[in-house]
Amino acid sequence: FLLVNFCKKKEKILAVIIIAFFSILTIHRNYIWADTERLIEDIIRKSPKKLRPIYMATEFYVRKKNYINAEAMIQRAFLLNPNSSYNFLHLGVIKEEQNQLEEAKKLYETAVISSPPLAFAYFKLGYFYHQEFHILKAEELYKRSIQLDPKLASAFVNLGNLYLTQGKYPEAI
C-alpha cells in the first residue's frame, strides 16, 4: 500500500515536471512567433543553408527600410548561390528603394539573363524601359513577364498603359 502511494506521488511529480518543461518551451516559442524579425532569424539560424528564409528576411528589411540588413541578407544569399536570378532581383529592389536607379537597372538586366527566369525581374526591367520611353523594349519585357506568370497583374496593367499612351486602345483594353 505504501509503495503504491509512493509511486502515485512520484508519477504526479513527474507529470508536473513534464508539464512545466513543455510550458516553458511553449512560452519561448510564442515569444519567437510574436515578432516577425525574431521568427525569420530563428528560421535562418535553424536552416542556414536555405535561401528562402534569407529572401524572406531581405523582403522584411526592405519593407522596414532597413537597407543595411537587407543587403547583408542578400550578400548571404550570394554566398550560397552566386548566380541565382533571385539574388540579383532582390538586390535590384534594394538599390531601387535607395534611389540608385542605374545600379538597380543593371541588376534587373542581370536577373533576366540568370536562372531561373523570373517574371517579376522582366516586369521590373520593363518598367525601367517604359520610364525611359523605350516602348518596344518595354513591351517585349512586359509580354515576357506575362508569359512567365500570367497572374502578374502589374505586368498587364503596365502593358495596357503602354498601349494606351500609344493610342492602341483595343490592345490596351
SVG drawing of the C-alpha trace seen along z (x, -y; Angstrom):
<svg xmlns="http://www.w3.org/2000/svg" viewBox="-11 -59 41 61">
<polyline fill="none" stroke="black" stroke-width="0.4" points="0.0,0.0 2.8,-2.5 4.6,-1.5 1.5,-2.3 1.0,-5.7 4.7,-6.4 4.6,-5.6 1.5,-7.7 3.2,-10.6 6.3,-10.1 4.1,-10.0 2.4,-13.2 5.8,-14.9 7.0,-13.6 3.8,-14.9 4.2,-18.3 7.9,-18.4 6.9,-17.4 4.0,-20.0 6.3,-22.7 9.0,-21.8 6.6,-21.9 5.0,-25.1 8.4,-26.8 9.1,-25.6 5.7,-26.9 6.3,-30.3 9.7,-30.5 8.2,-29.6 5.4,-32.1 8.0,-34.8 9.7,-33.9 6.5,-33.8 5.3,-37.2 7.8,-39.1 8.4,-38.6 12.1,-39.5 12.7,-37.1 10.9,-34.4 12.8,-34.9 16.1,-35.0 15.2,-31.8 14.4,-30.1 17.7,-31.2 19.6,-30.0 18.0,-26.6 18.4,-26.4 21.4,-28.5 21.9,-26.9 18.4,-27.6 17.7,-30.6 14.0,-31.1 14.4,-32.4 17.1,-34.7 14.9,-36.1 12.1,-36.5 14.4,-38.4 15.6,-40.6 12.0,-41.5 11.2,-42.1 14.1,-44.5 13.2,-46.3 9.7,-46.9 11.1,-48.3 13.5,-50.4 16.4,-48.8 18.6,-48.6 21.8,-47.7 20.3,-44.5 18.6,-43.8 21.9,-44.0 23.6,-41.9 21.0,-39.2 21.2,-39.2 25.0,-39.0 24.5,-35.8 22.3,-34.6 25.1,-35.4 27.5,-33.2 25.1,-30.3 24.2,-30.7 26.2,-33.4 24.3,-33.2 20.7,-33.0 18.4,-35.4 16.6,-35.9 19.7,-37.4 20.0,-40.0 16.3,-40.7 16.3,-41.3 19.5,-43.4 17.9,-45.4 14.9,-46.1 17.1,-47.3 19.0,-49.6 15.8,-50.9 14.4,-51.6 17.5,-53.6 17.1,-55.5 20.2,-54.0 18.3,-53.5 21.2,-52.8 22.6,-50.2 19.1,-48.7 18.5,-48.6 21.8,-46.7 20.9,-44.2 17.5,-43.6 19.3,-43.1 21.5,-40.5 18.4,-38.9 16.7,-38.4 19.6,-36.6 20.2,-34.5 18.5,-31.3 15.7,-30.7 13.7,-33.1 11.6,-35.4 8.5,-37.2 9.0,-39.9 12.5,-40.6 11.2,-41.1 8.4,-43.3 10.8,-45.5 13.2,-45.9 10.2,-46.6 9.2,-49.4 12.6,-51.0 12.5,-50.9 8.9,-52.2 10.1,-55.2 12.9,-55.8 10.4,-55.7 12.0,-52.6 8.5,-51.4 9.3,-48.3 11.8,-47.0 9.3,-47.7 6.5,-45.9 8.7,-42.9 9.7,-42.7 6.1,-43.1 5.0,-40.3 7.8,-38.0 6.8,-38.7 3.2,-37.8 4.3,-34.7 6.2,-33.5 3.5,-34.5 0.0,-35.0 -1.2,-36.1 1.1,-39.0 -1.5,-41.8 1.1,-44.6 2.6,-43.5 -0.9,-43.5 -1.6,-47.0 1.7,-48.4 1.4,-46.8 -2.1,-48.3 -0.8,-51.7 1.9,-51.4 -0.6,-50.7 -2.8,-53.5 0.0,-56.1 0.5,-54.9 -3.2,-55.2 -3.6,-51.5 -6.9,-51.4 -8.1,-47.9 -4.8,-46.4 -4.9,-48.5 -8.4,-47.1"/>
</svg>
